[in-house]
């Protein structure tokens, strides 16, 4: 692999000559001002360097933001082939040029070096005492990456966070930092699994962090218990009760998608939460009613039995859609019937917007206003149901996941 030396030029030639002799680069890119480019010939002669070199003249050598951009552009223009090792020496040049090169090196992950030696003042080192040394930037990179991780964490983008954590694999860390980064990766992986509804895998991944995530893990355990109880009641077991934990979790998931501006994804989750409200309550009846395979009961009204029988498909199953499930629940539960009458048309309005969306059956994306209306409607509908059932644990938006990683560590 070839090695490029990128160095800022200005002041004494001796430090750069020292770096060239030590690094023995295959190519050199000199970052100069109009006045300092004349020093390149002296540097080449003094170092005995006989390979290829290029010169980039920086115009904004005292404006750090523009200087930073000019240096990056110069490197992109002159170092195009392969993936060479790039060593940046920021010893020479104006203070702005030196700072801009150091910033560029940290940003791009180049190796960094500078020349030091014995001093009698703060202006320059004494000739003959110079030596070039590499600079560790691991702690700078760690700080920068952790800031980026926090930024994506606030958006609930755990995949982006995990990609940034993986980029820190080659950074030298202290034992405490490595321990913390390992915990961060484990928690992020667990949250990402949870976000994608892989609840059992999420529970296992988050188990080592149970103490830090006590409240979180408690909520996840409730959700997983609901899933287990759904399976039990589908199997005919009536001694288990399904709570609203899974419904609440899907609603909070929808809110996280909406906060990221993904209103179609968020609306798909609202639709699933709507469906779950009916499914959970029908399964909580005795005997349990599974909307995917209705078993007609002799105790049901004859007219209802006949209507359901007419829905039996060629596979011999009676299956109900979302609004049909709510209608069946209203007929079987007198407490829900008036709530159904009050909210049916409001729900239909929201579901119509969802059905016309691109991810459902139409061609129009969901707007923020449509999502907000559906969310508020569903939240109020759920609250009306929970109050009629005298539920202790009602849906609470304040239980949304934190947007700061420090709240979990």
C-alpha positions, 0 to 999 in steps of 0.5 A: 500500500502506498503512503502519501504525506500531506503537509502544510508549508510555511516557516522553517523547512527543517521540520518538514525535511525531518518528517520526509526522512522519517516517513519515507512517503511514496508521494507528497502533497504540499499544502502551501500559500502563494508565498510559501510554495517557493519553499518546496524546492528547498524542502525537496533538496534538503530531504533528498526526496526523489519521488513524486510530489504535488503542490496545492495552493490554498487561497483562504489560508487565514479563514479556517472553514474555507481552508478546511474545505480547500484542503479536503478538495486538494486531497480529493483532487490529487489522491484519487487512486486506490486507498493509500495510507495518508499521513498529515503533518501539520507543523508548518504553514499558518496557524489556520492552515495547521488547524485546518489540516489537523481537523481534516485528518481527524475527520477523514481518519488519516494518520497525524504527525508533527515535529517537535524539539527543544525550545527556547521560546514559543516561536519555534524549536531549535534547529538540530533538535527536531524529531517527527512524531505521530499524534494519537487521535483516538480520544478525539475520534471517540468523542466525535463518534459518541456525539454522532451516536447521540444525534442518531439516538435522539432520532431512534435510528439505532442502525445508524448508531450501531454502524458508528459503534462498529467504526470505533473498532480500530480506535484505541480505548481504555478498559473503562471506555471499552466496557462502556462501548460494549454496553452501548452496543448491547443496548443499541442492539436490543433496542433495535430488535425491540423496534423491529418487534423481535421481542424475545431476542430483544429481551435476551440481548438486554438481559445483561443490562437489566439493572440500568434498564430496569423500567425499560425491561419491565415494559418489555417483559409486559409486552412479551407476556402479552404475546405469550398470553395471546398464544395461550388464549388462542389455544383455548386457555382461559386462565390468562388475561391479555393486557394493553401492553402490546397495544401501547408498545405499537403506539409508541413505536408509531410515534417514534417513526413519526418523529423521524418523519416516516408517516407512512410507516407510522400509520401502518403501525397505528393500523396494527394497533387499531387491529390489536385493540379488537383482537385483544378484547375478543381473545379476552372473552370467554371463550376466546374469539380468534378473528383469524378463525372464528368458532361460532358459539351456540350462545350467540344470537341466531342472526349473528351465527348465520351472518358469520356462517355466510363468511366461511371461506373455501378453507372452512374458516371464518375470518374477520377484517378490522371493522368487522372485528369491532362490530363482533366485539360490540355485539358480544360485549354490551359495555363496548357497544355504545363506545363502538357507536360513538367512534365507528365513523371517526375510525373509518375516516382514519382508516380510509386515509390509511387505505388510500396511502401508498403502503396500503392500497393507494398512491398517496403518501401519508401527510403529517396532518393525517398521521396526527389526526389518526393518532389522536383519534386512536388514542382517545378511542383507546382511552374511552375503552380503558376507562369503561373497563376501569383499566389502571394502566392507560396509554401514556405518551410520557413512557416514550423511549428516551432520546439521550443515551446517557439516560440509559447508562 
